[in-house]
Structure formats: C-alpha cells, structure tokens
Amino acid sequence: ERFNKQKPHSFEKATAPVDAENWISHTECMQRFLRLAGFLGAAAGTEEEQAKNFQ
C-alpha cells in the first residue's frame, strides 16, 4: 500500500538493458526506503515528508 502511494514509475519498455536495470534499481531503493521508514515509525515523518525526502 505505501509503495503504491509513492506512485512508482511503471515499466513499459526499454530501448537498452541499462534502462531496465535502472528501473529495477530505483524500485528496489524505494522498497528499502519504505521498509526503513516503517522501522523508524513516527521519527521518519509523515508519508508526504517521506515522499518529498525520497525524491
């Protein structure tokens, strides 16, 4: 749920393998960030603050 609220970029096609690798890397980074934010709880800030800090 929180992952989808971050409005991740959808992957449609890649013209080069590096595009797919970058998308995967970005998605994995977002998931790690959300897990950390969940672990920190209120200290991580509101969902809006977290989204702003992630970008």
Backbone as CSV, one residue per row, in Angstrom:
resi,resn,N_x,N_y,N_z,CA_x,CA_y,CA_z,C_x,C_y,C_z
1,GLU,0.823,-1.188,0.000,0.000,0.000,0.000,0.870,1.255,0.000
2,ARG,1.824,1.319,0.918,2.684,2.509,0.979,3.515,2.647,-0.290
3,PHE,3.919,1.517,-0.854,4.710,1.549,-2.080,3.911,2.216,-3.198
4,ASN,2.653,1.836,-3.334,1.820,2.412,-4.391,1.522,3.883,-4.153
5,LYS,1.469,4.319,-2.894,1.237,5.733,-2.601,2.405,6.594,-3.062
6,GLN,3.577,6.005,-3.207,4.740,6.745,-3.682,4.690,6.965,-5.193
7,LYS,3.699,6.386,-5.844,3.500,6.500,-7.290,4.771,6.135,-8.062
8,PRO,5.178,4.876,-7.940,6.395,4.467,-8.644,6.202,4.517,-10.161
9,HIS,7.268,4.757,-10.850,7.224,4.754,-12.307,6.911,3.340,-12.775
10,SER,6.003,3.225,-13.740,5.715,1.900,-14.277,6.722,1.600,-15.384
11,PHE,6.981,0.334,-15.559,7.939,-0.088,-16.575,7.160,-0.580,-17.776
12,GLU,7.333,0.061,-18.903,6.604,-0.326,-20.099,7.515,-0.992,-21.125
13,LYS,8.629,-0.363,-21.411,9.576,-0.947,-22.356,10.930,-0.290,-22.158
14,ALA,11.930,-0.945,-22.650,13.281,-0.402,-22.552,13.941,-0.488,-23.917
15,THR,14.635,0.567,-24.265,15.360,0.551,-25.533,16.753,-0.031,-25.346
16,ALA,17.191,-0.077,-24.090,18.504,-0.640,-23.773,18.408,-1.369,-22.434
17,PRO,19.212,-2.412,-22.256,19.186,-3.147,-20.987,19.434,-2.263,-19.768
18,VAL,20.232,-1.216,-19.933,20.526,-0.340,-18.802,19.261,0.363,-18.306
19,ASP,18.301,0.623,-19.194,17.040,1.241,-18.775,16.287,0.329,-17.813
20,ALA,16.245,-0.942,-18.122,15.577,-1.910,-17.247,16.321,-2.029,-15.926
21,GLU,17.629,-2.060,-15.980,18.426,-2.160,-14.753,18.219,-0.931,-13.864
22,ASN,18.155,0.246,-14.460,17.921,1.473,-13.692,16.546,1.463,-13.039
23,TRP,15.532,0.984,-13.775,14.183,0.912,-13.214,14.149,-0.048,-12.029
24,ILE,14.770,-1.208,-12.172,14.818,-2.191,-11.084,15.542,-1.602,-9.886
25,SER,16.664,-0.954,-10.121,17.437,-0.348,-9.039,16.614,0.713,-8.308
26,HIS,15.926,1.554,-9.048,15.094,2.599,-8.448,13.972,1.982,-7.612
27,THR,13.326,0.952,-8.126,12.235,0.292,-7.417,12.737,-0.372,-6.143
28,GLU,13.878,-1.039,-6.214,14.451,-1.677,-5.026,14.826,-0.634,-3.975
29,CYS,15.363,0.492,-4.414,15.725,1.570,-3.489,14.481,2.109,-2.788
30,MET,13.406,2.292,-3.531,12.165,2.780,-2.945,11.634,1.786,-1.905
31,GLN,11.710,0.498,-2.202,11.240,-0.513,-1.254,12.087,-0.512,0.015
32,ARG,13.403,-0.380,-0.123,14.276,-0.318,1.055,13.961,0.914,1.898
33,PHE,13.745,2.031,1.241,13.404,3.268,1.943,12.112,3.109,2.742
34,LEU,11.111,2.495,2.134,9.833,2.321,2.822,9.953,1.359,3.996
35,ARG,10.769,0.316,3.848,10.985,-0.599,4.982,11.661,0.142,6.126
36,LEU,12.649,0.947,5.821,13.342,1.720,6.848,12.386,2.712,7.508
37,ALA,11.581,3.381,6.709,10.619,4.337,7.257,9.628,3.629,8.172
38,GLY,9.218,2.419,7.811,8.319,1.652,8.665,8.985,1.270,9.968
39,PHE,10.254,0.956,9.911,11.007,0.589,11.110,11.160,1.789,12.040
40,LEU,11.398,2.955,11.465,11.593,4.165,12.264,10.295,4.694,12.860
41,GLY,9.186,4.383,12.226,7.895,4.846,12.725,7.748,6.349,12.603
42,ALA,7.257,6.984,13.659,6.960,8.422,13.634,8.203,9.268,13.383
43,ALA,9.369,8.770,13.754,10.604,9.532,13.554,10.899,9.750,12.071
44,ALA,10.318,8.927,11.207,10.547,9.053,9.772,9.732,10.185,9.158
45,GLY,8.750,10.707,9.873,7.913,11.789,9.362,6.639,11.256,8.738
46,THR,5.826,12.168,8.237,4.573,11.780,7.590,4.879,11.157,6.233
47,GLU,3.862,10.539,5.637,4.062,9.940,4.317,4.452,10.999,3.292
48,GLU,3.881,12.189,3.412,4.208,13.268,2.479,5.662,13.706,2.645
49,GLU,6.122,13.816,3.892,7.516,14.194,4.146,8.464,13.115,3.630
50,GLN,8.086,11.864,3.820,8.915,10.763,3.343,9.015,10.796,1.822
51,ALA,7.886,11.019,1.146,7.889,11.074,-0.316,8.764,12.223,-0.804
52,LYS,8.677,13.369,-0.137,9.488,14.533,-0.524,10.971,14.226,-0.346
53,ASN,11.336,13.593,0.763,12.737,13.271,1.033,13.268,12.200,0.098
54,PHE,12.399,11.310,-0.354,12.849,10.235,-1.237,13.233,10.774,-2.604
55,GLN,12.482,11.746,-3.091,12.726,12.265,-4.434,13.958,13.106,-4.397
